[in-house]
Amino acid sequence: MVVGYLYQGNTWADGSYTLTVKVEDKAGNTNYSAPLTVVIDTQIAIDGVELVNDSGVKGDNMTNDDRPHFRVTVPTDVNEVRLSIDGGNSWVQATPGVAGSWEYIWPTDLADGPTR
């Protein structure tokens, strides 16, 4: 007869862990499972967001181009990058480029003034 057990211990930090299970029956017989590698990955990083066609002082994030071009740098395991210029009400999908680099060129002219 097999009895199920659920163990909920402390929260594990991100990283790689090797889990081995030891079982023992009432007669004192023991056995061990094969090791199982478990990867905990709860964080995601955004390494950089760049206005590619920055036409003012480099890094001032000002452009005279009505269709700004953005580059987002993220870890290579990221499978989706989206951008919003209206506080998160709508999103556009960036295109993957070289490993870890995603790009988006705004398809329509944006009005003059700050965009957040």
DSSP file (Angstrom, degrees, kcal/mol; ACC not computed):
  #  RESIDUE AA STRUCTURE BP1 BP2  ACC     N-H-->O    O-->H-N    N-H-->O    O-->H-N    TCO  KAPPA ALPHA  PHI   PSI    X-CA   Y-CA   Z-CA
    1    1 A M              0   0    0      0, 0.0     2,-0.5     0, 0.0     0, 0.0   0.000 360.0 360.0 360.0 133.4    0.0    0.0    0.0
    2    2 A V        -     0   0    0      2,-0.0     2,-0.5     0, 0.0     0, 0.0  -0.894 360.0-161.8-106.7 132.0    1.3    3.4   -0.9
    3    3 A V        -     0   0    0     -2,-0.5     2,-0.2     2,-0.0     0, 0.0  -0.952  17.9-129.4-113.5 130.9    0.5    6.4    1.1
    4    4 A G        -     0   0    0     -2,-0.5     2,-0.4     2,-0.0    -2,-0.0  -0.545  21.9-167.4 -81.6 143.4    0.9    9.9   -0.3
    5    5 A Y        -     0   0    0     -2,-0.2     2,-0.5     2,-0.0    -2,-0.0  -0.975   8.3-160.2-128.1 143.7    2.8   12.6    1.5
    6    6 A L        -     0   0    0     -2,-0.4     2,-0.6     2,-0.0    -2,-0.0  -0.988   7.5-164.7-124.0 121.9    3.0   16.3    0.8
    7    7 A Y        +     0   0    0     -2,-0.5     2,-0.5     2,-0.0    -2,-0.0  -0.929  10.1 177.4-109.4 123.2    5.9   18.2    2.3
    8    8 A Q        +     0   0    0     -2,-0.6     3,-0.1     3,-0.0    -2,-0.0  -0.830  18.7 160.7-123.9  92.1    5.6   22.0    2.3
    9    9 A G        -     0   0    0     -2,-0.5     3,-0.1     1,-0.3    -2,-0.0   0.098  48.7 -39.9 -90.3-154.7    8.7   23.4    4.0
   10   10 A N  S    S-     0   0    0      1,-0.1    -1,-0.3    -2,-0.0     2,-0.2  -0.253  75.1 -85.7 -66.3 159.0   10.2   26.8    4.0
   11   11 A T        -     0   0    0     -3,-0.1     2,-0.3     1,-0.1    -1,-0.1  -0.473  46.1-130.3 -65.7 134.6   10.3   28.7    0.7
   12   12 A W        -     0   0    0     -2,-0.2     2,-0.1    -3,-0.1     3,-0.1  -0.682  15.5-123.7 -89.1 141.4   13.4   27.8   -1.3
   13   13 A A        -     0   0    0     -2,-0.3    27,-0.2     1,-0.1    -1,-0.1  -0.408  45.3 -79.1 -74.1 158.5   15.6   30.5   -2.7
   14   14 A D  S    S+     0   0    0     -2,-0.1     2,-0.3    25,-0.1    27,-0.2  -0.310  88.5  80.7 -56.9 140.6   16.3   30.6   -6.5
   15   15 A G  E    S-A   40   0A   0     25,-2.0    25,-2.9    -3,-0.1     2,-0.4  -0.927  80.4 -59.3 151.0-172.6   18.9   28.1   -7.5
   16   16 A S  E     -A   39   0A   0     -2,-0.3     2,-0.3    23,-0.2    23,-0.2  -0.887  45.8-177.2-108.4 133.9   19.4   24.4   -8.3
   17   17 A Y  E     -A   38   0A   0     21,-3.0    21,-3.3    -2,-0.4     2,-0.6  -0.952  20.5-141.4-129.8 148.0   18.7   21.7   -5.7
   18   18 A T  E     -A   37   0A   0     -2,-0.3     2,-0.5    19,-0.2    19,-0.2  -0.957  20.4-160.5-111.6 119.5   19.1   17.9   -5.8
   19   19 A L  E     -A   36   0A   0     17,-3.3    17,-2.5    -2,-0.6     2,-0.4  -0.847  10.7-179.3-103.0 130.6   16.3   16.0   -4.1
   20   20 A T        -     0   0    0     -2,-0.5     2,-0.5    15,-0.2    14,-0.1  -0.993  15.5-147.1-125.5 137.4   16.7   12.5   -2.9
   21   21 A V        -     0   0    0     -2,-0.4    12,-2.6    13,-0.2     2,-0.5  -0.889   7.8-164.0-107.4 132.7   13.8   10.6   -1.2
   22   22 A K  E     -B   32   0B   0     -2,-0.5     2,-0.4    10,-0.2    10,-0.2  -0.961   9.1-170.6-112.8 131.2   14.4    8.0    1.5
   23   23 A V  E     -B   31   0B   0      8,-2.7     8,-1.8    -2,-0.5     2,-0.4  -0.916   5.4-174.2-120.7 150.1   11.6    5.6    2.4
   24   24 A E  E     -B   30   0B   0     -2,-0.4     6,-0.2     6,-0.2     2,-0.1  -0.993  10.3-150.3-143.0 134.1   11.3    3.2    5.2
   25   25 A D    >   -     0   0    0      4,-2.1     3,-1.9    -2,-0.4    -2,-0.0  -0.407  39.1 -93.1 -96.0 178.6    8.7    0.6    5.9
   26   26 A K  T 3  S+     0   0    0      1,-0.3    -1,-0.1     2,-0.1    -2,-0.0   0.747 124.4  58.9 -64.1 -24.1    7.5   -0.8    9.3
   27   27 A A  T 3  S-     0   0    0      2,-0.1    -1,-0.3     1,-0.0    -3,-0.0   0.508 120.5-107.5 -83.3  -3.8    9.9   -3.7    9.1
   28   28 A G    <   +     0   0    0     -3,-1.9     2,-0.2     1,-0.3    -2,-0.1   0.504  68.8 147.3  91.5   4.7   12.8   -1.2    8.8
   29   29 A N        -     0   0    0      1,-0.0    -4,-2.1    -5,-0.0     2,-0.3  -0.551  28.2-165.0 -72.9 137.2   13.6   -1.7    5.2
   30   30 A T  E     +B   24   0B   0     -2,-0.2     2,-0.3    -6,-0.2    -6,-0.2  -0.873  14.0 176.5-123.7 157.3   14.9    1.4    3.5
   31   31 A N  E     -B   23   0B   0     -8,-1.8    -8,-2.7    -2,-0.3     2,-0.4  -0.979  16.4-142.0-153.3 156.3   15.3    2.5   -0.1
   32   32 A Y  E     -B   22   0B   0     -2,-0.3   -10,-0.2   -10,-0.2     2,-0.1  -0.936  15.4-128.2-123.9 144.4   16.4    5.7   -1.8
   33   33 A S        -     0   0    0    -12,-2.6     3,-0.1    -2,-0.4   -10,-0.0  -0.367  36.3 -93.2 -79.1 165.4   15.2    7.4   -5.0
   34   34 A A        -     0   0    0      1,-0.1   -13,-0.2    -2,-0.1    -1,-0.1  -0.546  58.7 -89.8 -69.3 148.0   17.4    8.4   -7.8
   35   35 A P        -     0   0    0      0, 0.0     2,-0.5     0, 0.0   -15,-0.2  -0.323  39.6-156.1 -62.2 143.4   18.4   12.1   -7.4
   36   36 A L  E     -A   19   0A   0    -17,-2.5   -17,-3.3    -3,-0.1     2,-0.5  -0.987   8.1-142.4-122.6 120.8   16.0   14.6   -8.9
   37   37 A T  E     -A   18   0A   0     -2,-0.5     2,-0.4   -19,-0.2   -19,-0.2  -0.735  19.0-170.0 -85.8 126.6   17.4   18.0   -9.9
   38   38 A V  E     -A   17   0A   0    -21,-3.3   -21,-3.0    -2,-0.5     2,-0.5  -0.966   7.4-157.3-118.4 129.8   14.9   20.8   -9.2
   39   39 A V  E     -A   16   0A   0     -2,-0.4     2,-0.6   -23,-0.2   -23,-0.2  -0.941   2.6-158.4-110.3 122.4   15.5   24.4  -10.4
   40   40 A I  E     +A   15   0A   0    -25,-2.9   -25,-2.0    -2,-0.5     2,-0.4  -0.888  19.1 168.1 -98.2 121.0   13.7   27.2   -8.6
   41   41 A D        +     0   0    0     -2,-0.6    -2,-0.0   -27,-0.2   -28,-0.0  -0.824  14.0 146.9-138.5  93.9   13.5   30.3  -10.8
   42   42 A T        +     0   0    0     -2,-0.4     2,-0.3     2,-0.0    -1,-0.1   0.423  54.3  73.6-109.3  -1.4   11.1   32.9   -9.5
   43   43 A Q        -     0   0    0      2,-0.0     2,-0.4     0, 0.0     0, 0.0  -0.822  52.7-169.1-116.7 153.1   12.8   36.1  -10.7
   44   44 A I        -     0   0    0     -2,-0.3     2,-0.3     2,-0.0    -2,-0.0  -0.996  13.4-147.8-137.5 143.7   13.2   37.7  -14.1
   45   45 A A        -     0   0    0     -2,-0.4     2,-0.5     3,-0.0     3,-0.1  -0.808  13.1-155.3-113.5 150.7   15.6   40.5  -15.0
   46   46 A I        -     0   0    0     -2,-0.3    28,-0.2    28,-0.1     3,-0.1  -0.958  14.2-172.9-117.8 107.9   15.5   43.4  -17.4
   47   47 A D        -     0   0    0     26,-1.8     2,-0.3    -2,-0.5    27,-0.2   0.769  61.5 -15.4 -76.6 -25.8   19.1   44.2  -18.0
   48   48 A G  E     -C   73   0C   0     25,-1.4    25,-2.8    -3,-0.1     2,-0.4  -0.923  43.0-154.3-174.9 148.5   18.5   47.4  -20.1
   49   49 A V  E     -C   72   0C   0     -2,-0.3     2,-0.4    23,-0.2    23,-0.2  -0.997  26.9-175.8-128.1 125.6   16.0   49.4  -22.1
   50   50 A E  E     -C   71   0C   0     21,-2.9    21,-2.5    -2,-0.4     2,-1.0  -0.972  30.6-138.8-130.0 135.8   17.5   51.7  -24.7
   51   51 A L  E >   -C   70   0C   0     -2,-0.4     3,-1.1    19,-0.2    19,-0.2  -0.828  24.4-165.4 -85.1 103.7   16.1   54.3  -27.1
   52   52 A V  T 3  S+     0   0    0     17,-2.4     2,-0.3    -2,-1.0    -1,-0.2   0.883  82.2  48.3 -64.9 -41.1   18.1   53.3  -30.2
   53   53 A N  T 3  S+     0   0    0     16,-0.8     2,-0.5    -3,-0.1    12,-0.4  -0.188  73.9 157.8 -96.9  43.5   17.4   56.4  -32.2
   54   54 A D    <   +     0   0    0     -3,-1.1     9,-0.3    -2,-0.3     4,-0.1  -0.555  13.8 178.2 -63.6 115.9   18.2   58.8  -29.3
   55   55 A S        +     0   0    0      7,-1.6     8,-0.2    -2,-0.5    -1,-0.2   0.488  56.3  63.1-107.6  -4.3   19.0   62.0  -31.2
   56   56 A G  S    S-     0   0    0      6,-1.6     2,-0.3     1,-0.3     3,-0.1   0.158 115.0 -27.6 -90.8-145.6   19.7   64.4  -28.4
   57   57 A V  S >  S-     0   0    0      1,-0.1     3,-2.7     2,-0.1     5,-0.3  -0.559  88.1 -93.3 -66.5 130.9   22.5   64.0  -25.9
   58   58 A K  T 3  S+     0   0    0     -2,-0.3    -1,-0.1     1,-0.3    -3,-0.0  -0.222 112.1  16.6 -52.5 126.8   23.2   60.3  -25.7
   59   59 A G  T 3  S+     0   0    0     -8,-0.2    -1,-0.3     3,-0.1    -2,-0.1   0.396  91.8 106.5  91.6  -2.6   21.2   58.8  -22.8
   60   60 A D  S <  S-     0   0    0     -3,-2.7    -2,-0.1     2,-0.2     3,-0.1   0.535  81.6-131.9 -84.8  -3.5   18.8   61.7  -22.5
   61   61 A N        +     0   0    0     -4,-0.3     2,-0.4     1,-0.2    -3,-0.1   0.830  61.3 132.3  58.0  36.4   16.1   59.5  -24.1
   62   62 A M        +     0   0    0     -5,-0.3    -6,-1.6   -11,-0.1    -7,-1.6  -0.950  29.8 176.9-116.6 139.8   15.0   62.2  -26.5
   63   63 A T        -     0   0    0     -2,-0.4    -9,-0.1    -9,-0.3   -10,-0.0  -0.984  33.7-151.5-139.8 150.6   14.5   61.7  -30.2
   64   64 A N  S    S+     0   0    0     -2,-0.3     2,-0.5   -11,-0.3   -10,-0.1   0.271  72.9 103.4 -99.9   9.8   13.4   63.7  -33.2
   65   65 A D        -     0   0    0    -12,-0.4    -2,-0.1     1,-0.1   -10,-0.1  -0.817  65.2-149.8 -92.7 126.0   12.1   60.6  -34.8
   66   66 A D  S    S+     0   0    0     -2,-0.5    44,-2.6     1,-0.2    -1,-0.1   0.631  92.6  54.5 -70.5 -12.7    8.3   60.2  -34.7
   67   67 A R  S    S-     0   0    0     42,-0.2    -1,-0.2    40,-0.1    42,-0.1  -0.757  86.5-153.8-122.9  84.1    8.7   56.4  -34.7
   68   68 A P        -     0   0    0      0, 0.0    38,-2.8     0, 0.0     2,-0.5  -0.191   3.1-143.0 -63.0 149.5   11.0   55.5  -31.8
   69   69 A H  E     - D   0 105C   0     36,-0.2   -17,-2.4    -4,-0.0   -16,-0.8  -0.963  18.6-165.9-115.9 122.6   13.1   52.4  -31.9
   70   70 A F  E     -CD  51 104C   0     34,-3.4    34,-2.2    -2,-0.5     2,-0.4  -0.858  10.8-163.5-114.2 145.5   13.6   50.5  -28.6
   71   71 A R  E     -CD  50 103C   0    -21,-2.5   -21,-2.9    -2,-0.4     2,-0.5  -0.998   6.8-166.9-125.2 129.1   16.0   47.7  -27.7
   72   72 A V  E     -CD  49 102C   0     30,-2.9    30,-2.7    -2,-0.4     2,-0.5  -0.968   6.8-154.6-117.4 128.4   15.4   45.7  -24.5
   73   73 A T  E     +CD  48 101C   0    -25,-2.8   -26,-1.8    -2,-0.5   -25,-1.4  -0.909  27.1 154.1-107.4 125.0   18.1   43.4  -23.1
   74   74 A V        -     0   0    0     26,-2.6   -28,-0.1    -2,-0.5     7,-0.0  -0.870  50.0 -70.6-139.6 168.0   17.0   40.5  -21.1
   75   75 A P    >   -     0   0    0      0, 0.0     3,-1.7     0, 0.0    25,-0.2  -0.268  49.8-112.4 -59.4 154.0   18.4   37.0  -20.1
   76   76 A T  T 3  S+     0   0    0      1,-0.3    24,-0.2    23,-0.1    25,-0.1   0.641 111.8  65.6 -68.5 -14.5   18.3   34.5  -23.0
   77   77 A D  T 3  S+     0   0    0     23,-0.1    -1,-0.3     2,-0.0     2,-0.3   0.465  73.9 112.1 -87.3   1.2   15.6   32.3  -21.4
   78   78 A V    <   -     0   0    0     -3,-1.7    22,-0.2     1,-0.1     3,-0.1  -0.554  44.6-174.6 -71.9 134.4   13.0   35.1  -21.8
   79   79 A N        +     0   0    0     -2,-0.3     2,-0.3     1,-0.2    -1,-0.1   0.409  63.3  33.8-113.3   1.2   10.4   34.2  -24.3
   80   80 A E        -     0   0    0     15,-0.0     2,-0.4     2,-0.0    -1,-0.2  -0.950  52.6-176.7-157.4 136.0    8.3   37.3  -24.5
   81   81 A V        -     0   0    0     13,-0.3    13,-3.0    -2,-0.3     2,-0.3  -0.996  12.0-178.6-132.7 127.2    9.0   41.1  -24.3
   82   82 A R  E     -F   93   0D   0     -2,-0.4     2,-0.3    11,-0.2    11,-0.2  -0.924   9.5-155.0-125.6 152.0    6.2   43.6  -24.4
   83   83 A L  E     -F   92   0D   0      9,-2.3     9,-2.3    -2,-0.3     2,-0.4  -0.933   5.7-169.2-126.2 149.3    6.2   47.4  -24.3
   84   84 A S        -     0   0    0     -2,-0.3     3,-0.2     7,-0.2     7,-0.1  -0.999  16.5-179.2-137.3 139.5    3.6   50.0  -23.2
   85   85 A I  S    S+     0   0    0     -2,-0.4    31,-0.6     5,-0.3     6,-0.1   0.246  80.3  63.2-116.6  10.2    3.5   53.7  -23.6
   86   86 A D  S >  S-     0   0    0      4,-0.4     3,-0.7    30,-0.2    -1,-0.1  -0.096 122.5 -84.7-127.3  36.8    0.1   54.3  -21.9
   87   87 A G  T 3  S-     0   0    0      1,-0.2    -2,-0.0    29,-0.2    -3,-0.0   0.730  88.1 -53.7  73.2  21.2    0.8   53.1  -18.4
   88   88 A G  T 3  S+     0   0    0      2,-0.3    -1,-0.2     0, 0.0     3,-0.1   0.547 105.8 118.7  91.4   7.8    0.1   49.5  -19.1
   89   89 A N  S <  S+     0   0    0     -3,-0.7     2,-0.3     1,-0.2    -2,-0.1   0.841  85.1  15.4 -74.4 -32.5   -3.3   49.8  -20.6
   90   90 A S  S    S-     0   0    0      2,-0.0    -4,-0.4     0, 0.0     2,-0.3  -0.982  72.4-157.3-140.5 153.5   -2.1   48.4  -24.0
   91   91 A W        -     0   0    0     -2,-0.3     2,-0.3    -7,-0.1    -7,-0.2  -0.937   4.7-154.5-132.6 149.7    1.0   46.4  -24.9
   92   92 A V  E     -F   83   0D   0     -9,-2.3    -9,-2.3    -2,-0.3     2,-0.5  -0.930  25.7-117.3-121.5 150.7    2.9   45.7  -28.1
   93   93 A Q  E     -F   82   0D   0     -2,-0.3   -11,-0.2   -11,-0.2     2,-0.1  -0.750  23.0-142.0 -92.2 125.3    5.1   42.7  -28.7
   94   94 A A        -     0   0    0    -13,-3.0   -13,-0.3    -2,-0.5    10,-0.2  -0.414  19.3-118.7 -77.7 161.4    8.9   43.2  -29.3
   95   95 A T  E     -E  103   0C   0      8,-3.3     8,-2.7    -2,-0.1     2,-0.1  -0.873  25.3-118.1-104.1 131.3   10.7   41.1  -31.9
   96   96 A P  E     +E  102   0C   0      0, 0.0     6,-0.2     0, 0.0     3,-0.1  -0.445  40.3 166.3 -69.1 140.1   13.6   38.8  -30.7
   97   97 A G        -     0   0    0      4,-3.2     3,-0.2     1,-0.5     5,-0.1   0.009  52.9  -4.2-118.8-132.3   17.0   39.7  -32.2
   98   98 A V  S >  S-     0   0    0      1,-0.2     3,-3.1     2,-0.1    -1,-0.5  -0.350 107.4 -61.9 -62.2 148.2   20.4   38.5  -31.2
   99   99 A A  T 3  S+     0   0    0      1,-0.3    -1,-0.2    -3,-0.1   -23,-0.1   0.003 127.4   5.2 -39.7 119.0   20.3   36.3  -28.0
  100  100 A G  T 3  S+     0   0    0    -25,-0.2   -26,-2.6    -3,-0.2     2,-0.5   0.427 108.4 105.1  85.8  -0.5   19.0   38.4  -25.2
  101  101 A S  E <   -D   73   0C   0     -3,-3.1    -4,-3.2   -28,-0.2     2,-0.3  -0.962  44.1-178.3-118.8 126.0   18.2   41.5  -27.3
  102  102 A W  E     -DE  72  96C   0    -30,-2.7   -30,-2.9    -2,-0.5     2,-0.3  -0.929   8.3-161.8-121.2 145.9   14.6   42.3  -28.3
  103  103 A E  E     -DE  71  95C   0     -8,-2.7    -8,-3.3    -2,-0.3     2,-0.3  -0.926  12.6-178.8-131.5 151.7   13.6   45.3  -30.6
  104  104 A Y  E     -D   70   0C   0    -34,-2.2   -34,-3.4    -2,-0.3     2,-0.5  -0.939   8.1-165.6-149.3 128.5   10.5   47.3  -31.4
  105  105 A I  E     -D   69   0C   0     -2,-0.3   -36,-0.2   -36,-0.2    -2,-0.0  -0.968  35.6-115.4-111.1 122.3   10.1   50.2  -33.8
  106  106 A W        -     0   0    0    -38,-2.8     4,-0.1    -2,-0.5    -2,-0.0  -0.360  21.3-150.3 -59.6 127.5    6.8   52.1  -33.2
  107  107 A P  S    S+     0   0    0      0, 0.0     2,-0.3     0, 0.0    -1,-0.2   0.652  74.5  46.6 -79.7 -15.1    4.7   51.5  -36.4
  108  108 A T  S    S-     0   0    0    -42,-0.1     2,-0.2     0, 0.0    -2,-0.0  -0.889  96.0 -92.1-125.6 156.3    2.9   54.9  -36.2
  109  109 A D        -     0   0    0     -2,-0.3     2,-0.3   -42,-0.1   -42,-0.2  -0.444  37.9-144.3 -66.5 134.6    4.0   58.4  -35.6
  110  110 A L        -     0   0    0    -44,-2.6     3,-0.1    -2,-0.2    -1,-0.0  -0.749  23.2-106.4 -96.0 149.3    3.9   59.5  -32.0
  111  111 A A        -     0   0    0     -2,-0.3    -1,-0.1     1,-0.1     2,-0.0  -0.325  42.7 -91.0 -69.9 155.3    2.9   63.1  -31.1
  112  112 A D  S    S+     0   0    0    -48,-0.0    -1,-0.1    -2,-0.0   -48,-0.0  -0.338  87.6  56.5 -61.7 148.7    5.6   65.5  -29.9
  113  113 A G  S    S-     0   0    0     -3,-0.1     2,-0.1     2,-0.1    -3,-0.0  -0.453  95.2 -34.4 116.0 172.7    6.1   65.5  -26.1
  114  114 A P        -     0   0    0      0, 0.0     2,-0.4     0, 0.0    -3,-0.1  -0.356  49.2-164.1 -68.3 142.9    6.9   63.1  -23.3
  115  115 A T              0   0    0      1,-0.1   -29,-0.1    -2,-0.1    -2,-0.1  -0.998 360.0 360.0-126.4 131.1    5.6   59.5  -23.6
  116  116 A R              0   0    0    -31,-0.6   -30,-0.2    -2,-0.4   -29,-0.2   0.375 360.0 360.0-119.2 360.0    5.6   57.3  -20.5
